[in-house]
Amino acid sequence: MHRAAHYASSMLHPRPFYYLENFCTALAWLRQRYEDLLNETEHAFIARFQELPRESAALLVRMIGRKGDLFRTSKLGYSEIGCPAAAAAALIEIGWVDHRPILTLAELGRLLRTSELQRAFNICGSICRARKSELLRHIGADPAPPRALADWWPGAPDVIYRLAVKPLCERLRGVFFGNFDQDWSQFVLADLGIFKYEKVPYDTATRAFHSRAHIDTFNALFLCRQQLEESDDIDGLLRMLPPSVADNEWLEDRRRKLQFRIGQCCERKGDFVRALDIYRECGYAGARLRVVRVLERLERITDALQLAARIREQPADEAEAQQVCRMWPRLQRKAGSTPQRSRAPHGWPTFKLVLPLAARPACLEQATGQALSQPEAPVHYVENGLLNSLFGLLCWEAIFAPIAGAFFHEFQAAPADLHAAAFHGRRAAQFAACLQQLDSDDYRHTIRRNFEQKAGIHSPFVFWGVMSQVLLSRALDCLPREHLKACFGRILANIRANASGLPDLVQFWPAQRRYRLIEVKGPGDRLADNQIRWLTFCVAHGIPASVCQVSW
């Protein structure tokens, strides 16, 4: 459990077994939604769990929520559970907890303190002053096979438990959340009202997994990702990587992303030939540019130049076009040709501002906004918060549409496929209906309604800390619908690349119903790639945007 969640729950929760109630809710939800896809082992676990004594079930959930699968009984003290040995008895009896696990020396080292290792192995002399890592190397000089704690240390004052059902519980957690990054603390934060989530309706057609093979593939991807983080055994990783998933788009996108990461691992190891094969096969975003780069490293310049030329003619998006243009002159030089200069971005207005300060302010953007702000022309520091929020409020229904593979549970701030290439296409009709409101004044009503009704609910686009009634009113009065339609279309075209990089400030002239966007740069600061792309877009669409070069 996250530290913040644990602190909040311990301070505010009137129910000592809240975490057990939440886990039972998750199991009931899994059985309700995926009863036909869960295997016999999973069904048996859920049924047996409900029969456990309350303290035993609570201890199991406590261990499930902690890192690893090995626990010292002295570290399992929970006031509401009482004696951990008594609570563990039922778990040991059914084989869910092993009270005499076989431990490697590395595992023993993680569980025992340095002073305990010294006592366990009767270490004395100068080595006693060594760090634990050095102590373990000294002990390991005389190799010993894995054994139980009592065999390592006959006088051990503690008992070690191994949670035998950890892999099964991790699999259920992955199916419930649709990822292996969220944990059970999400229940606590939502239960306390700290986080609020949109309630998305679901039915059998919208569930993420439609066959047992989908669940098994998802778990295989998790195990492969774990192995990638712990090892660089490429052959082993490729054997673990499941085959292509033809009937589940979001799952195939995850598989390709992992395949892309394996290709990056090959690059880091200098195995460019294998990296080339992986990149060519995976088709993940950015893979084509990696192919160009690997071909260049393999000194296959002609092949690299030919692929770069095809990308220049038909780039996947603005980011790919920008990056390939940066590579183009270097490839031409290596091919023996005279480099062609890439066309410079369209010019945008710039102006200078000198702040009357002795040193750089803590927040340059805020200080600049305060200096530029006037009663008749107020300035707001918004960065990515304004246009994204307006987009998110207008398109709320499309973003949270009940699409298969998008929402796994009630604690999601965003659809699982938000950054997938098919995100827009899978919701084309819903987004078209939302954006069509920009042809009239309907969009104003929708944005204001959602601002009030959805206040505080997590959204991947709405910055509740930035938005206010004043800012919203000024934006709706001063930003033309044509500009909003252009910007929203650009965000939607590539959310990962285009939802960031927007100018820092917005200045309004309410009386004249006009505005300008301002990117702030201090001495030595350079425009980032996504900022350049946004400024270029603004110039092309007549959107007033400029760069303020600040000194002090």
Sequence and secondary structure as in RCSB ss.txt:
>XXXX:A:sequence
MHRAAHYASSMLHPRPFYYLENFCTALAWLRQRYEDLLNETEHAFIARFQELPRESAALLVRMIGRKGDLFRTSK
LGYSEIGCPAAAAAALIEIGWVDHRPILTLAELGRLLRTSELQRAFNICGSICRARKSELLRHIGADPAPPRALA
DWWPGAPDVIYRLAVKPLCERLRGVFFGNFDQDWSQFVLADLGIFKYEKVPYDTATRAFHSRAHIDTFNALFLCR
QQLEESDDIDGLLRMLPPSVADNEWLEDRRRKLQFRIGQCCERKGDFVRALDIYRECGYAGARLRVVRVLERLER
ITDALQLAARIREQPADEAEAQQVCRMWPRLQRKAGSTPQRSRAPHGWPTFKLVLPLAARPACLEQATGQALSQP
EAPVHYVENGLLNSLFGLLCWEAIFAPIAGAFFHEFQAAPADLHAAAFHGRRAAQFAACLQQLDSDDYRHTIRRN
FEQKAGIHSPFVFWGVMSQVLLSRALDCLPREHLKACFGRILANIRANASGLPDLVQFWPAQRRYRLIEVKGPGD
RLADNQIRWLTFCVAHGIPASVCQVSW
>XXXX:A:secstr
  HHHHHHHHHH S TTHHHHHHHHHHHHHHHHHTTTS HHHHHHHHHHTTS HHHHHHHHHHHTSSSSEEEGGG
  BTTTB HHHHHHHHHHTTSEESS  B HHHHHHHS HHHHHHHTT  SGGGGS HHHHHHHHHTS    B HH
HH TT SS EEEETTHHHHHHHHHHHHSSSS  THHHHHHHTTSSB       GGG S  SHHHHHHHHHHHHHH
HHHHH   HHHHHHHS    TT HHHHHHHHHHHHHHHHHHHHHT HHHHHHHHHHH  TTHHHHHHHHHHHTT 
HHHHHHHHHHHHHS SSHHHHHHHHHHHHHHHHHTTS            EEEEE   SS  SSHHHHHHHHH BT
TB EEE TTHHHHHHHHHHTHHHHT   TTT  SS  SS TTTTSTTTTGGGHHHHHHHHHGGGSTHHHHHHHHH
HHHTTTB  SS  TTT  HHHHHHHHHHS HHHHHHHHHHHHH HHHHSS   SEEEEETTTTEEEEEEEE TT 
   HHHHHHHHHHHHTT  EEEEEEE 
